[in-house]
């Protein structure tokens, strides 16, 4: 008996704490006082005309706070309580906005799920509504969202086909990292590019001139010379920068490895930057007068070694 009373008490508390659902009085319900009266009248007329022409019922509900409620659960409860859409057609849509919580949801009736899909709703929220909400322009965001919902129901708001990155060849995977229209602001992109370039240049110099370990550093830098330019400037720029690095530095290293003049030049660079052998006299050989002395020739590492 005690458990039964406890169970009833928990259910009663849940109902008491649940956020109230007001009576549906219009197609634009604003409890937050964020929308101007003339705007609400204009939007109400627009939604009424759409309902008369198509039978689809779209309602906008703006509140201050969810008061601890779960967004998805409360939105569904509101839509079901108001019974939006026609019976048997289930062609109702609810746009719920919670100002203080900074969240919103598009609740779609069963009859419109094939045209107003979850993917389209997500795109409408991300591309049409939230950019205006971030600047507290709620009326513009709601207008753009409602118009996009209407166009989506009519088959006019569609997701554009994905970009074709086949022209990048083996680097087409960079297209998956392309930020698209979400590129960072120019000042930040320039500053970040200069910072990253300064760091990568140090390691690139090591890759170009360091003996042995230079090849390891050269390949190690591959992802860095592709990911950062792609993130800052897009896949096309990222692929171009990567190819310039990979081909340019690669040819530079091969030239200094194969060509005798390159080997001599590389040896001088290595001695001046990465340390060389012991000191010698200005004459290039032993300092003893009249002693044997070399003629100042250079070596590039050619020859062979053996063991027994």
LUMLUMBA-816218 format. One record per residue (C-alpha): residue in one letter; x, y negated, z negated. Coordinates in pm, whole numbers, plus 50000, padded with zeros to 5 digits. Each point is the difference from the previous one (the first is absolute). Example, Ala and Ser with C-alpha at 12.3 -4.5 7.8 and 13.67 -1.06 7.14 Angstrom:
# residues 2
a512305045049220;s501374965650066;
END
This chain:
# residues 308
x500005000050000;x502824976049914;x501655006450337;x496744992650181;x499614966949816;x503624991050080;x499445008050369;x496914977950014;x501874972149824;x502815001250256;x497524998450288;x498184970949835;x503284981249950;x500945005550361;x496704985050117;x500284971149757;x503514991550116;x499195003550370;x499804967550192;x496474989350082;x498745001350357;x497784970250078;x496825001750202;x500594995750370;x498574966150094;x501854990650320;x502625011750245;x502584977049838;x500275005149624;x502524977049831;x500415002749624;x503374982550000;x498824966450133;x502885001450249;x497844994350309;x498334967450094;x496225000050032;x500004989550365;x502515027350082;x497855026349829;x496974988450195;x501905001750328;x501375034849926;x496575011749883;x498504989050333;x502745017850194;x499525032649813;x496204997650029;x500224995750378;x502375029650025;x497605021449797;x497064990550221;x501915007950318;x501645032649894;x498345011949681;x503375000849826;x499914984349656;x503184982449886;x500204984849653;x502784978949848;x500345001849621;x502544977349825;x500665003649627;x502464985349751;x501225032649851;x499345037250000;x500174998649620;x502105031549983;x497965019550254;x501665020750270;x499674981950333;x499005030350209;x497545013349742;x498334966549941;x499784991850371;x498335033350074;x497634995649708;x498974965550125;x499425012450356;x497955029549880;x497994978949755;x499174974450265;x499345027750258;x501564979750280;x499065009650355;x496925016650145;x498715032749861;x501085028850217;x502564978650186;x502204990949701;x501314970050191;x500964977549711;x503284982649921;x501104983349677;x502904975649982;x500874997249630;x502514973849884;x501304996149645;x501754966349972;x501855003149670;x501065036050065;x501144990350350;x498495031450151;x497325006950259;x498355029350171;x497905007450306;x497435026849915;x498555016850309;x496785020150030;x500005034850146;x498414988650325;x502824975650083;x503015020749894;x500725011550357;x500364964450131;x501074980949688;x502675025049900;x502224999049693;x502964990750221;x498124970650152;x498814988349658;x503575000749873;x501174980150301;x497204974449958;x500904994849635;x503734997950068;x499974978850317;x496814979649990;x499084994349635;x502935000949760;x502204975150190;x497354973449928;x499385012349646;x503694995849916;x499594962650053;x496675000649808;x498064992950319;x497225024349912;x497414986750241;x502275003550303;x501065034849890;x496425011749955;x499004985150335;x502845017350183;x499255032449818;x496294999650078;x500604992050367;x502545028350022;x497525024049836;x497314990450252;x502405004150291;x501205033549866;x496455013149976;x499474989050360;x503205017050114;x501754967050076;x502495000349712;x502455027850066;x503515008749891;x502474990950273;x502035029250139;x503375005349835;x502964983350159;x501995020550245;x503605002649886;x501105024850267;x502234973450156;x502245003249694;x500815036050094;x501645019049712;x499474969349781;x496215000650037;x499785010649635;x500724963649914;x496494992350125;x498645017149689;x501874974549788;x498954970150210;x498174975149775;x497774988650288;x498094968449915;x501145001749638;x503434985150066;x501454980249715;x500174961850027;x502804986650219;x501974982849719;x500125032249798;x500905021050305;x502874977150094;x501354998349644;x499705037649948;x501615006850338;x503014978149917;x500405016849661;x499795035350139;x502264991050294;x502684986849763;x500025032649804;x499895022950302;x502774980450171;x502455009149723;x499265037150032;x499944997650379;x503524985449997;x501115029749790;x498265023650241;x501814984050294;x503544999849859;x500375023749705;x501875032350081;x497995032449978;x497374987249755;x499024973850259;x498135026250200;x498085010649691;x499034964149924;x499104994850368;x497385027749997;x498904991349647;x498964965250115;x497675013150275;x496774998049795;x500904966149854;x500574984250342;x496575012650113;x497684998649698;x500734964649884;x499694983050343;x496805019650063;x498494989849666;x500874963350053;x499454995750375;x498165030150140;x500875032750175;x501254984650324;x502524977849822;x500955028349767;x500745023550290;x502054973450179;x502104991849694;x500605036849930;x501145006950357;x502334969949995;x501585013149680;x500135036850094;x501284995050355;x502204969649934;x501775013149690;x500195035050146;x501724988150318;x502294977649793;x501155029449790;x500455023150301;x502034973750182;x502384996349704;x500215037749967;x500665009650363;x501744970750171;x503704995049903;x499624962249980;x496975005249778;x501865023849772;x502834974849958;x497544972249923;x498095021849753;x503205008849819;x500844963449952;x496514992949867;x500175029249761;x503374988949864;x498874964349948;x496615008249845;x500255034649850;x503665001049900;x503115012450185;x503285017249924;x502954984849813;x501644967350093;x502644997250263;x502434973550114;x499284974250265;x502085019850247;x497555029249976;x502535026049866;x502535003549722;x501414967949862;x503605012049996;x502064980850249;x501055020950295;x497785028749892;x497525018850206;x496774981150075;x496835006750185;x498874977450278;x496664989849851;x497815025850173;x496475009249878;x498265033449965;x496335008250028;x499845033749828;x500795021250304;x501925032849961;x499355032949829;x500555018449673;x500695036049926;x500375025449720;x501495034349938;
END
